[in-house]
């Protein structure tokens, strides 16, 4: 009550700090979700490459024999 300016400044600072923490948490959650999506994408690509490699190993000897 003796320093209303200081109280107001502290409230503003606290509000900005809370806002920053919320923004950082949102950014972290988005980054985590993006990372999970990229890991899934990598897994699908790896599976596709493996399937093509197996197909190539099976089909190439047959093509050479013909």
PQR file of N, CA, C, O and H, with PARSE charges and radii, in Angstrom:
ATOM      1  N   UNK A   1       0.825  -1.202   0.000 -0.4000 1.5000
ATOM      2  CA  UNK A   1       0.000   0.000   0.000 -0.0000 2.0000
ATOM      3  C   UNK A   1       0.858   1.250   0.000  0.5500 1.7000
ATOM      4  O   UNK A   1       0.425   2.298  -0.479 -0.5500 1.4000
ATOM      5  N   UNK A   2       2.059   1.157   0.525 -0.4000 1.5000
ATOM      6  CA  UNK A   2       2.923   2.334   0.582 -0.0000 2.0000
ATOM      7  C   UNK A   2       3.551   2.645  -0.774  0.5500 1.7000
ATOM      8  O   UNK A   2       3.878   3.796  -1.063 -0.5500 1.4000
ATOM      9  H   UNK A   2       2.411   0.306   0.914  0.4000 1.0000
ATOM     10  N   UNK A   3       3.719   1.604  -1.612 -0.4000 1.5000
ATOM     11  CA  UNK A   3       4.347   1.800  -2.928 -0.0000 2.0000
ATOM     12  C   UNK A   3       3.464   1.201  -4.019  0.5500 1.7000
ATOM     13  O   UNK A   3       3.746   0.105  -4.502 -0.5500 1.4000
ATOM     14  H   UNK A   3       3.453   0.669  -1.377  0.4000 1.0000
ATOM     15  N   UNK A   4       2.420   1.888  -4.408 -0.4000 1.5000
ATOM     16  CA  UNK A   4       1.531   1.338  -5.439 -0.0000 2.0000
ATOM     17  C   UNK A   4       2.229   1.158  -6.793  0.5500 1.7000
ATOM     18  O   UNK A   4       1.886   0.256  -7.557 -0.5500 1.4000
ATOM     19  H   UNK A   4       2.191   2.779  -4.016  0.4000 1.0000
ATOM     20  N   UNK A   5       3.211   2.022  -7.085 -0.4000 1.5000
ATOM     21  CA  UNK A   5       3.936   1.887  -8.352 -0.0000 2.0000
ATOM     22  C   UNK A   5       4.737   0.589  -8.367  0.5500 1.7000
ATOM     23  O   UNK A   5       4.767  -0.119  -9.373 -0.5500 1.4000
ATOM     24  H   UNK A   5       3.489   2.755  -6.464  0.4000 1.0000
ATOM     25  N   UNK A   6       5.383   0.284  -7.251 -0.4000 1.5000
ATOM     26  CA  UNK A   6       6.177  -0.937  -7.156 -0.0000 2.0000
ATOM     27  C   UNK A   6       5.273  -2.165  -7.240  0.5500 1.7000
ATOM     28  O   UNK A   6       5.613  -3.151  -7.895 -0.5500 1.4000
ATOM     29  H   UNK A   6       5.359   0.859  -6.434  0.4000 1.0000
ATOM     30  N   UNK A   7       4.123  -2.098  -6.575 -0.4000 1.5000
ATOM     31  CA  UNK A   7       3.172  -3.204  -6.624 -0.0000 2.0000
ATOM     32  C   UNK A   7       2.700  -3.431  -8.059  0.5500 1.7000
ATOM     33  O   UNK A   7       2.640  -4.568  -8.526 -0.5500 1.4000
ATOM     34  H   UNK A   7       3.848  -1.297  -6.043  0.4000 1.0000
ATOM     35  N   UNK A   8       2.371  -2.363  -8.743 -0.4000 1.5000
ATOM     36  CA  UNK A   8       1.916  -2.458 -10.140 -0.0000 2.0000
ATOM     37  C   UNK A   8       3.025  -3.033 -11.027  0.5500 1.7000
ATOM     38  O   UNK A   8       2.758  -3.877 -11.884 -0.5500 1.4000
ATOM     39  H   UNK A   8       2.420  -1.439  -8.363  0.4000 1.0000
ATOM     40  N   UNK A   9       4.250  -2.586 -10.828 -0.4000 1.5000
ATOM     41  CA  UNK A   9       5.376  -3.072 -11.615 -0.0000 2.0000
ATOM     42  C   UNK A   9       5.612  -4.560 -11.357  0.5500 1.7000
ATOM     43  O   UNK A   9       5.895  -5.312 -12.290 -0.5500 1.4000
ATOM     44  H   UNK A   9       4.467  -1.901 -10.132  0.4000 1.0000
ATOM     45  N   UNK A  10       5.500  -4.982 -10.117 -0.4000 1.5000
ATOM     46  CA  UNK A  10       5.678  -6.392  -9.766 -0.0000 2.0000
ATOM     47  C   UNK A  10       4.567  -7.242 -10.382  0.5500 1.7000
ATOM     48  O   UNK A  10       4.835  -8.340 -10.870 -0.5500 1.4000
ATOM     49  H   UNK A  10       5.271  -4.371  -9.360  0.4000 1.0000
ATOM     50  N   UNK A  11       3.332  -6.754 -10.367 -0.4000 1.5000
ATOM     51  CA  UNK A  11       2.216  -7.470 -10.987 -0.0000 2.0000
ATOM     52  C   UNK A  11       2.453  -7.633 -12.491  0.5500 1.7000
ATOM     53  O   UNK A  11       2.205  -8.699 -13.055 -0.5500 1.4000
ATOM     54  H   UNK A  11       3.114  -5.862  -9.971  0.4000 1.0000
ATOM     55  N   UNK A  12       2.930  -6.576 -13.123 -0.4000 1.5000
ATOM     56  CA  UNK A  12       3.219  -6.626 -14.557 -0.0000 2.0000
ATOM     57  C   UNK A  12       4.327  -7.626 -14.845  0.5500 1.7000
ATOM     58  O   UNK A  12       4.231  -8.425 -15.777 -0.5500 1.4000
ATOM     59  H   UNK A  12       3.131  -5.710 -12.664  0.4000 1.0000
ATOM     60  N   UNK A  13       5.371  -7.576 -14.044 -0.4000 1.5000
ATOM     61  CA  UNK A  13       6.495  -8.500 -14.216 -0.0000 2.0000
ATOM     62  C   UNK A  13       6.050  -9.944 -14.013  0.5500 1.7000
ATOM     63  O   UNK A  13       6.436 -10.828 -14.779 -0.5500 1.4000
ATOM     64  H   UNK A  13       5.450  -6.927 -13.287  0.4000 1.0000
ATOM     65  N   UNK A  14       5.256 -10.179 -13.005 -0.4000 1.5000
ATOM     66  CA  UNK A  14       4.744 -11.530 -12.740 -0.0000 2.0000
ATOM     67  C   UNK A  14       3.853 -12.003 -13.890  0.5500 1.7000
ATOM     68  O   UNK A  14       3.940 -13.157 -14.307 -0.5500 1.4000
ATOM     69  H   UNK A  14       4.943  -9.461 -12.383  0.4000 1.0000
ATOM     70  N   UNK A  15       3.020 -11.138 -14.389 -0.4000 1.5000
ATOM     71  CA  UNK A  15       2.144 -11.479 -15.499 -0.0000 2.0000
ATOM     72  C   UNK A  15       2.953 -11.828 -16.751  0.5500 1.7000
ATOM     73  O   UNK A  15       2.648 -12.801 -17.440 -0.5500 1.4000
ATOM     74  H   UNK A  15       2.950 -10.200 -14.049  0.4000 1.0000
ATOM     75  N   UNK A  16       3.974 -11.039 -17.037 -0.4000 1.5000
ATOM     76  CA  UNK A  16       4.825 -11.318 -18.193 -0.0000 2.0000
ATOM     77  C   UNK A  16       5.573 -12.642 -18.025  0.5500 1.7000
ATOM     78  O   UNK A  16       5.741 -13.393 -18.986 -0.5500 1.4000
ATOM     79  H   UNK A  16       4.222 -10.248 -16.477  0.4000 1.0000
ATOM     80  N   UNK A  17       6.017 -12.920 -16.807 -0.4000 1.5000
ATOM     81  CA  UNK A  17       6.721 -14.169 -16.529 -0.0000 2.0000
ATOM     82  C   UNK A  17       5.806 -15.371 -16.727  0.5500 1.7000
ATOM     83  O   UNK A  17       6.212 -16.372 -17.317 -0.5500 1.4000
ATOM     84  H   UNK A  17       5.880 -12.310 -16.026  0.4000 1.0000
ATOM     85  N   UNK A  18       4.593 -15.278 -16.244 -0.4000 1.5000
ATOM     86  CA  UNK A  18       3.617 -16.354 -16.415 -0.0000 2.0000
ATOM     87  C   UNK A  18       3.324 -16.561 -17.896  0.5500 1.7000
ATOM     88  O   UNK A  18       3.253 -17.697 -18.364 -0.5500 1.4000
ATOM     89  H   UNK A  18       4.263 -14.465 -15.765  0.4000 1.0000
ATOM     90  N   UNK A  19       3.154 -15.478 -18.627 -0.4000 1.5000
ATOM     91  CA  UNK A  19       2.901 -15.563 -20.072 -0.0000 2.0000
ATOM     92  C   UNK A  19       4.072 -16.242 -20.782  0.5500 1.7000
ATOM     93  O   UNK A  19       3.865 -17.096 -21.644 -0.5500 1.4000
ATOM     94  H   UNK A  19       3.211 -14.555 -18.247  0.4000 1.0000
ATOM     95  N   UNK A  20       5.295 -15.866 -20.423 -0.4000 1.5000
ATOM     96  CA  UNK A  20       6.485 -16.466 -21.025 -0.0000 2.0000
ATOM     97  C   UNK A  20       6.541 -17.968 -20.747  0.5500 1.7000
ATOM     98  O   UNK A  20       6.834 -18.754 -21.648 -0.5500 1.4000
ATOM     99  H   UNK A  20       5.463 -15.173 -19.722  0.4000 1.0000
ATOM    100  N   UNK A  21       6.265 -18.365 -19.524 -0.4000 1.5000
ATOM    101  CA  UNK A  21       6.286 -19.786 -19.161 -0.0000 2.0000
ATOM    102  C   UNK A  21       5.240 -20.558 -19.959  0.5500 1.7000
ATOM    103  O   UNK A  21       5.513 -21.657 -20.441 -0.5500 1.4000
ATOM    104  H   UNK A  21       6.027 -17.727 -18.792  0.4000 1.0000
ATOM    105  N   UNK A  22       4.059 -19.995 -20.100 -0.4000 1.5000
ATOM    106  CA  UNK A  22       3.003 -20.657 -20.874 -0.0000 2.0000
ATOM    107  C   UNK A  22       3.411 -20.795 -22.346  0.5500 1.7000
ATOM    108  O   UNK A  22       3.181 -21.837 -22.962 -0.5500 1.4000
ATOM    109  H   UNK A  22       3.837 -19.102 -19.709  0.4000 1.0000
ATOM    110  N   UNK A  23       4.014 -19.746 -22.904 -0.4000 1.5000
ATOM    111  CA  UNK A  23       4.468 -19.799 -24.300 -0.0000 2.0000
ATOM    112  C   UNK A  23       5.556 -20.855 -24.469  0.5500 1.7000
ATOM    113  O   UNK A  23       5.540 -21.610 -25.441 -0.5500 1.4000
ATOM    114  H   UNK A  23       4.200 -18.900 -22.404  0.4000 1.0000
ATOM    115  N   UNK A  24       6.487 -20.912 -23.543 -0.4000 1.5000
ATOM    116  CA  UNK A  24       7.554 -21.903 -23.614 -0.0000 2.0000
ATOM    117  C   UNK A  24       7.004 -23.317 -23.515  0.5500 1.7000
ATOM    118  O   UNK A  24       7.466 -24.216 -24.218 -0.5500 1.4000
ATOM    119  H   UNK A  24       6.499 -20.298 -22.754  0.4000 1.0000
ATOM    120  N   UNK A  25       6.032 -23.516 -22.659 -0.4000 1.5000
ATOM    121  CA  UNK A  25       5.431 -24.846 -22.518 -0.0000 2.0000
ATOM    122  C   UNK A  25       4.691 -25.233 -23.794  0.5500 1.7000
ATOM    123  O   UNK A  25       4.758 -26.385 -24.224 -0.5500 1.4000
ATOM    124  H   UNK A  25       5.656 -22.786 -22.088  0.4000 1.0000
ATOM    125  N   UNK A  26       3.996 -24.294 -24.392 -0.4000 1.5000
ATOM    126  CA  UNK A  26       3.307 -24.557 -25.658 -0.0000 2.0000
ATOM    127  C   UNK A  26       4.314 -24.901 -26.748  0.5500 1.7000
ATOM    128  O   UNK A  26       4.118 -25.862 -27.492 -0.5500 1.4000
ATOM    129  H   UNK A  26       3.942 -23.358 -24.043  0.4000 1.0000
ATOM    130  N   UNK A  27       5.383 -24.127 -26.848 -0.4000 1.5000
ATOM    131  CA  UNK A  27       6.419 -24.398 -27.848 -0.0000 2.0000
ATOM    132  C   UNK A  27       7.048 -25.769 -27.621  0.5500 1.7000
ATOM    133  O   UNK A  27       7.316 -26.486 -28.585 -0.5500 1.4000
ATOM    134  H   UNK A  27       5.542 -23.347 -26.244  0.4000 1.0000
ATOM    135  N   UNK A  28       7.290 -26.147 -26.364 -0.4000 1.5000
ATOM    136  CA  UNK A  28       7.872 -27.440 -26.045 -0.0000 2.0000
ATOM    137  C   UNK A  28       6.949 -28.568 -26.480  0.5500 1.7000
ATOM    138  O   UNK A  28       7.397 -29.559 -27.056 -0.5500 1.4000
ATOM    139  H   UNK A  28       7.073 -25.564 -25.581  0.4000 1.0000
ATOM    140  N   UNK A  29       5.663 -28.413 -26.203 -0.4000 1.5000
ATOM    141  CA  UNK A  29       4.687 -29.442 -26.578 -0.0000 2.0000
ATOM    142  C   UNK A  29       4.619 -29.591 -28.103  0.5500 1.7000
ATOM    143  O   UNK A  29       4.540 -30.708 -28.616 -0.5500 1.4000
ATOM    144  H   UNK A  29       5.299 -27.608 -25.735  0.4000 1.0000
ATOM    145  N   UNK A  30       4.648 -28.486 -28.811 -0.4000 1.5000
ATOM    146  CA  UNK A  30       4.617 -28.527 -30.275 -0.0000 2.0000
ATOM    147  C   UNK A  30       5.884 -29.203 -30.806  0.5500 1.7000
ATOM    148  O   UNK A  30       5.817 -30.029 -31.715 -0.5500 1.4000
ATOM    149  H   UNK A  30       4.711 -27.579 -28.394  0.4000 1.0000
ATOM    150  N   UNK A  31       7.017 -28.852 -30.241 -0.4000 1.5000
ATOM    151  CA  UNK A  31       8.288 -29.458 -30.685 -0.0000 2.0000
ATOM    152  C   UNK A  31       8.296 -30.956 -30.410  0.5500 1.7000
ATOM    153  O   UNK A  31       8.783 -31.736 -31.228 -0.5500 1.4000
ATOM    154  H   UNK A  31       7.070 -28.180 -29.502  0.4000 1.0000
ATOM    155  N   UNK A  32       7.764 -31.357 -29.272 -0.4000 1.5000
ATOM    156  CA  UNK A  32       7.712 -32.782 -28.932 -0.0000 2.0000
ATOM    157  C   UNK A  32       6.813 -33.540 -29.908  0.5500 1.7000
ATOM    158  O   UNK A  32       7.159 -34.632 -30.357 -0.5500 1.4000
ATOM    159  H   UNK A  32       7.369 -30.723 -28.607  0.4000 1.0000
ATOM    160  N   UNK A  33       5.669 -32.963 -30.230 -0.4000 1.5000
ATOM    161  CA  UNK A  33       4.752 -33.598 -31.177 -0.0000 2.0000
ATOM    162  C   UNK A  33       5.388 -33.685 -32.564  0.5500 1.7000
ATOM    163  O   UNK A  33       5.274 -34.708 -33.239 -0.5500 1.4000
ATOM    164  H   UNK A  33       5.388 -32.075 -29.865  0.4000 1.0000
ATOM    165  N   UNK A  34       6.050 -32.625 -32.981 -0.4000 1.5000
ATOM    166  CA  UNK A  34       6.732 -32.625 -34.275 -0.0000 2.0000
ATOM    167  C   UNK A  34       7.817 -33.691 -34.321  0.5500 1.7000
ATOM    168  O   UNK A  34       7.967 -34.388 -35.324 -0.5500 1.4000
ATOM    169  H   UNK A  34       6.143 -31.794 -32.433  0.4000 1.0000
ATOM    170  N   UNK A  35       8.574 -33.819 -33.237 -0.4000 1.5000
ATOM    171  CA  UNK A  35       9.607 -34.847 -33.166 -0.0000 2.0000
ATOM    172  C   UNK A  35       9.003 -36.239 -33.294  0.5500 1.7000
ATOM    173  O   UNK A  35       9.537 -37.083 -34.013 -0.5500 1.4000
ATOM    174  H   UNK A  35       8.453 -33.253 -32.421  0.4000 1.0000
ATOM    175  N   UNK A  36       7.903 -36.482 -32.608 -0.4000 1.5000
ATOM    176  CA  UNK A  36       7.236 -37.785 -32.697 -0.0000 2.0000
ATOM    177  C   UNK A  36       6.752 -38.063 -34.120  0.5500 1.7000
ATOM    178  O   UNK A  36       6.871 -39.187 -34.609 -0.5500 1.4000
ATOM    179  H   UNK A  36       7.469 -35.797 -32.024  0.4000 1.0000
ATOM    180  N   UNK A  37       6.211 -37.048 -34.781 -0.4000 1.5000
ATOM    181  CA  UNK A  37       5.756 -37.213 -36.163 -0.0000 2.0000
ATOM    182  C   UNK A  37       6.929 -37.527 -37.088  0.5500 1.7000
ATOM    183  O   UNK A  37       6.807 -38.359 -37.986 -0.5500 1.4000
ATOM    184  H   UNK A  37       6.114 -36.135 -34.384  0.4000 1.0000
ATOM    185  N   UNK A  38       8.060 -36.864 -36.871 -0.4000 1.5000
ATOM    186  CA  UNK A  38       9.230 -37.113 -37.707 -0.0000 2.0000
ATOM    187  C   UNK A  38       9.796 -38.511 -37.465  0.5500 1.7000
ATOM    188  O   UNK A  38      10.278 -39.156 -38.396 -0.5500 1.4000
ATOM    189  H   UNK A  38       8.159 -36.188 -36.142  0.4000 1.0000
ATOM    190  N   UNK A  39       9.739 -38.978 -36.230 -0.4000 1.5000
ATOM    191  CA  UNK A  39      10.189 -40.345 -35.933 -0.0000 2.0000
ATOM    192  C   UNK A  39       9.305 -41.363 -36.645  0.5500 1.7000
ATOM    193  O   UNK A  39       9.805 -42.346 -37.192 -0.5500 1.4000
ATOM    194  H   UNK A  39       9.347 -38.455 -35.473  0.4000 1.0000
ATOM    195  N   UNK A  40       7.990 -41.132 -36.641 -0.4000 1.5000
ATOM    196  CA  UNK A  40       7.080 -42.022 -37.357 -0.0000 2.0000
ATOM    197  C   UNK A  40       7.357 -41.993 -38.863  0.5500 1.7000
ATOM    198  O   UNK A  40       7.365 -43.031 -39.523 -0.5500 1.4000
ATOM    199  H   UNK A  40       7.584 -40.334 -36.197  0.4000 1.0000
ATOM    200  N   UNK A  41       7.579 -40.809 -39.383 -0.4000 1.5000
ATOM    201  CA  UNK A  41       7.876 -40.653 -40.813 -0.0000 2.0000
ATOM    202  C   UNK A  41       9.164 -41.398 -41.162  0.5500 1.7000
ATOM    203  O   UNK A  41       9.232 -42.087 -42.181 -0.5500 1.4000
ATOM    204  H   UNK A  41       7.572 -39.966 -38.846  0.4000 1.0000
ATOM    205  N   UNK A  42      10.176 -41.258 -40.318 -0.4000 1.5000
ATOM    206  CA  UNK A  42      11.438 -41.957 -40.547 -0.0000 2.0000
ATOM    207  C   UNK A  42      11.222 -43.472 -40.541  0.5500 1.7000
ATOM    208  O   UNK A  42      11.782 -44.189 -41.370 -0.5500 1.4000
ATOM    209  H   UNK A  42      10.120 -40.699 -39.491  0.4000 1.0000
ATOM    210  N   UNK A  43      10.412 -43.947 -39.607 -0.4000 1.5000
ATOM    211  CA  UNK A  43      10.122 -45.377 -39.536 -0.0000 2.0000
ATOM    212  C   UNK A  43       9.442 -45.883 -40.800  0.5500 1.7000
ATOM    213  O   UNK A  43       9.785 -46.953 -41.302 -0.5500 1.4000
ATOM    214  H   UNK A  43       9.956 -43.364 -38.934  0.4000 1.0000
ATOM    215  N   UNK A  44       8.484 -45.126 -41.317 -0.4000 1.5000
ATOM    216  CA  UNK A  44       7.792 -45.519 -42.541 -0.0000 2.0000
ATOM    217  C   UNK A  44       8.742 -45.545 -43.730  0.5500 1.7000
ATOM    218  O   UNK A  44       8.692 -46.461 -44.551 -0.5500 1.4000
ATOM    219  H   UNK A  44       8.206 -44.257 -40.909  0.4000 1.0000
ATOM    220  N   UNK A  45       9.604 -44.546 -43.821 -0.4000 1.5000
ATOM    221  CA  UNK A  45      10.570 -44.494 -44.922 -0.0000 2.0000
ATOM    222  C   UNK A  45      11.543 -45.662 -44.830  0.5500 1.7000
ATOM    223  O   UNK A  45      11.858 -46.296 -45.836 -0.5500 1.4000
ATOM    224  H   UNK A  45       9.645 -43.802 -43.154  0.4000 1.0000
ATOM    225  N   UNK A  46      12.013 -45.941 -43.629 -0.4000 1.5000
ATOM    226  CA  UNK A  46      12.940 -47.059 -43.434 -0.0000 2.0000
ATOM    227  C   UNK A  46      12.284 -48.380 -43.814  0.5500 1.7000
ATOM    228  O   UNK A  46      12.912 -49.223 -44.454 -0.5500 1.4000
ATOM    229  H   UNK A  46      11.757 -45.426 -42.812  0.4000 1.0000
ATOM    230  N   UNK A  47      11.035 -48.564 -43.427 -0.4000 1.5000
ATOM    231  CA  UNK A  47      10.308 -49.783 -43.769 -0.0000 2.0000
ATOM    232  C   UNK A  47      10.166 -49.921 -45.280  0.5500 1.7000
ATOM    233  O   UNK A  47      10.340 -51.008 -45.830 -0.5500 1.4000
ATOM    234  H   UNK A  47      10.524 -47.879 -42.907  0.4000 1.0000
ATOM    235  N   UNK A  48       9.855 -48.829 -45.939 -0.4000 1.5000
ATOM    236  CA  UNK A  48       9.702 -48.848 -47.400 -0.0000 2.0000
ATOM    237  C   UNK A  48      11.033 -49.179 -48.075  0.5500 1.7000
ATOM    238  O   UNK A  48      11.070 -49.978 -49.011 -0.5500 1.4000
ATOM    239  H   UNK A  48       9.714 -47.945 -45.492  0.4000 1.0000
ATOM    240  N   UNK A  49      12.118 -48.574 -47.609 -0.4000 1.5000
ATOM    241  CA  UNK A  49      13.442 -48.858 -48.175 -0.0000 2.0000
ATOM    242  C   UNK A  49      13.808 -50.320 -47.960  0.5500 1.7000
ATOM    243  O   UNK A  49      14.329 -50.974 -48.863 -0.5500 1.4000
ATOM    244  H   UNK A  49      12.088 -47.925 -46.849  0.4000 1.0000
ATOM    245  N   UNK A  50      13.533 -50.835 -46.756 -0.4000 1.5000
ATOM    246  CA  UNK A  50      13.818 -52.247 -46.482 -0.0000 2.0000
ATOM    247  C   UNK A  50      13.022 -53.164 -47.409  0.5500 1.7000
ATOM    248  O   UNK A  50      13.548 -54.153 -47.920 -0.5500 1.4000
ATOM    249  H   UNK A  50      13.110 -50.304 -46.023  0.4000 1.0000
ATOM    250  N   UNK A  51      11.761 -52.831 -47.619 -0.4000 1.5000
ATOM    251  CA  UNK A  51      10.919 -53.643 -48.503 -0.0000 2.0000
ATOM    252  C   UNK A  51      11.468 -53.627 -49.934  0.5500 1.7000
ATOM    253  O   UNK A  51      11.500 -54.663 -50.598 -0.5500 1.4000
ATOM    254  H   UNK A  51      11.333 -52.028 -47.204  0.4000 1.0000
ATOM    255  N   UNK A  52      11.893 -52.468 -50.403 -0.4000 1.5000
ATOM    256  CA  UNK A  52      12.464 -52.375 -51.745 -0.0000 2.0000
ATOM    257  C   UNK A  52      13.768 -53.174 -51.829  0.5500 1.7000
ATOM    258  O   UNK A  52      14.037 -53.834 -52.833 -0.5500 1.4000
ATOM    259  H   UNK A  52      11.867 -51.626 -49.864  0.4000 1.0000
ATOM    260  N   UNK A  53      14.561 -53.109 -50.779 -0.4000 1.5000
ATOM    261  CA  UNK A  53      15.826 -53.851 -50.780 -0.0000 2.0000
ATOM    262  C   UNK A  53      15.576 -55.352 -50.845  0.5500 1.7000
ATOM    263  O   UNK A  53      16.242 -56.063 -51.597 -0.5500 1.4000
ATOM    264  H   UNK A  53      14.342 -52.573 -49.964  0.4000 1.0000
ATOM    265  N   UNK A  54      14.629 -55.826 -50.067 -0.4000 1.5000
ATOM    266  CA  UNK A  54      14.287 -57.255 -50.084 -0.0000 2.0000
ATOM    267  C   UNK A  54      13.760 -57.645 -51.459  0.5500 1.7000
ATOM    268  O   UNK A  54      14.147 -58.679 -52.004 -0.5500 1.4000
ATOM    269  H   UNK A  54      14.088 -55.248 -49.457  0.4000 1.0000
ATOM    270  N   UNK A  55      12.884 -56.827 -52.019 -0.4000 1.5000
ATOM    271  CA  UNK A  55      12.345 -57.100 -53.356 -0.0000 2.0000
ATOM    272  C   UNK A  55      13.480 -57.179 -54.370  0.5500 1.7000
ATOM    273  O   UNK A  55      13.515 -58.081 -55.208 -0.5500 1.4000
ATOM    274  H   UNK A  55      12.569 -55.987 -51.577  0.4000 1.0000
ATOM    275  N   UNK A  56      14.401 -56.233 -54.288 -0.4000 1.5000
ATOM    276  CA  UNK A  56      15.521 -56.200 -55.231 -0.0000 2.0000
ATOM    277  C   UNK A  56      16.371 -57.468 -55.080  0.5500 1.7000
ATOM    278  O   UNK A  56      16.781 -58.055 -56.081 -0.5500 1.4000
ATOM    279  H   UNK A  56      14.373 -55.501 -53.608  0.4000 1.0000
ATOM    280  N   UNK A  57      16.637 -57.889 -53.854 -0.4000 1.5000
ATOM    281  CA  UNK A  57      17.429 -59.103 -53.621 -0.0000 2.0000
ATOM    282  C   UNK A  57      16.731 -60.352 -54.165  0.5500 1.7000
ATOM    283  O   UNK A  57      17.387 -61.296 -54.604 -0.5500 1.4000
ATOM    284  H   UNK A  57      16.304 -57.412 -53.041  0.4000 1.0000
ATOM    285  N   UNK A  58      15.406 -60.348 -54.132 -0.4000 1.5000
ATOM    286  CA  UNK A  58      14.650 -61.503 -54.621 -0.0000 2.0000
ATOM    287  C   UNK A  58      14.483 -61.472 -56.131  0.5500 1.7000
ATOM    288  O   UNK A  58      14.621 -62.504 -56.788 -0.5500 1.4000
ATOM    289  H   UNK A  58      14.873 -59.580 -53.776  0.4000 1.0000
ATOM    290  N   UNK A  59      14.194 -60.322 -56.680 -0.4000 1.5000
ATOM    291  CA  UNK A  59      13.884 -60.207 -58.102 -0.0000 2.0000
ATOM    292  C   UNK A  59      15.112 -60.159 -58.991  0.5500 1.7000
ATOM    293  O   UNK A  59      15.079 -60.677 -60.107 -0.5500 1.4000
ATOM    294  H   UNK A  59      14.083 -59.484 -56.146  0.4000 1.0000
ATOM    295  N   UNK A  60      16.176 -59.559 -58.534 -0.4000 1.5000
ATOM    296  CA  UNK A  60      17.367 -59.433 -59.381 -0.0000 2.0000
ATOM    297  C   UNK A  60      17.945 -60.789 -59.784  0.5500 1.7000
ATOM    298  O   UNK A  60      18.257 -60.968 -60.961 -0.5500 1.4000
ATOM    299  H   UNK A  60      16.203 -59.138 -57.627  0.4000 1.0000
ATOM    300  N   UNK A  61      18.105 -61.750 -58.877 -0.4000 1.5000
ATOM    301  CA  UNK A  61      18.607 -63.064 -59.326 -0.0000 2.0000
ATOM    302  C   UNK A  61      17.682 -63.723 -60.346  0.5500 1.7000
ATOM    303  O   UNK A  61      18.163 -64.372 -61.275 -0.5500 1.4000
ATOM    304  H   UNK A  61      17.852 -61.604 -57.921  0.4000 1.0000
ATOM    305  N   UNK A  62      16.387 -63.573 -60.197 -0.4000 1.5000
ATOM    306  CA  UNK A  62      15.443 -64.135 -61.158 -0.0000 2.0000
ATOM    307  C   UNK A  62      15.604 -63.489 -62.534  0.5500 1.7000
ATOM    308  O   UNK A  62      15.558 -64.166 -63.561 -0.5500 1.4000
ATOM    309  H   UNK A  62      15.996 -63.045 -59.442  0.4000 1.0000
ATOM    310  N   UNK A  63      15.793 -62.179 -62.537 -0.4000 1.5000
ATOM    311  CA  UNK A  63      15.958 -61.465 -63.797 -0.0000 2.0000
ATOM    312  C   UNK A  63      17.269 -61.882 -64.475  0.5500 1.7000
ATOM    313  O   UNK A  63      17.327 -62.004 -65.699 -0.5500 1.4000
ATOM    314  H   UNK A  63      15.830 -61.628 -61.703  0.4000 1.0000
ATOM    315  N   UNK A  64      18.303 -62.096 -63.688 -0.4000 1.5000
ATOM    316  CA  UNK A  64      19.592 -62.512 -64.254 -0.0000 2.0000
ATOM    317  C   UNK A  64      19.494 -63.925 -64.831  0.5500 1.7000
ATOM    318  O   UNK A  64      20.073 -64.213 -65.878 -0.5500 1.4000
ATOM    319  H   UNK A  64      18.256 -61.996 -62.694  0.4000 1.0000
ATOM    320  N   UNK A  65      18.756 -64.808 -64.141 -0.4000 1.5000
ATOM    321  CA  UNK A  65      18.598 -66.164 -64.615 -0.0000 2.0000
ATOM    322  C   UNK A  65      17.841 -66.229 -65.940  0.5500 1.7000
ATOM    323  O   UNK A  65      18.121 -67.088 -66.776 -0.5500 1.4000
ATOM    324  H   UNK A  65      18.286 -64.574 -63.290  0.4000 1.0000
ATOM    325  N   UNK A  66      16.898 -65.336 -66.128 -0.4000 1.5000
ATOM    326  CA  UNK A  66      16.100 -65.325 -67.357 -0.0000 2.0000
ATOM    327  C   UNK A  66      16.964 -64.838 -68.485  0.5500 1.7000
ATOM    328  O   UNK A  66      16.501 -64.746 -69.622 -0.5500 1.4000
ATOM    329  H   UNK A  66      16.671 -64.638 -65.449  0.4000 1.0000
TER
END
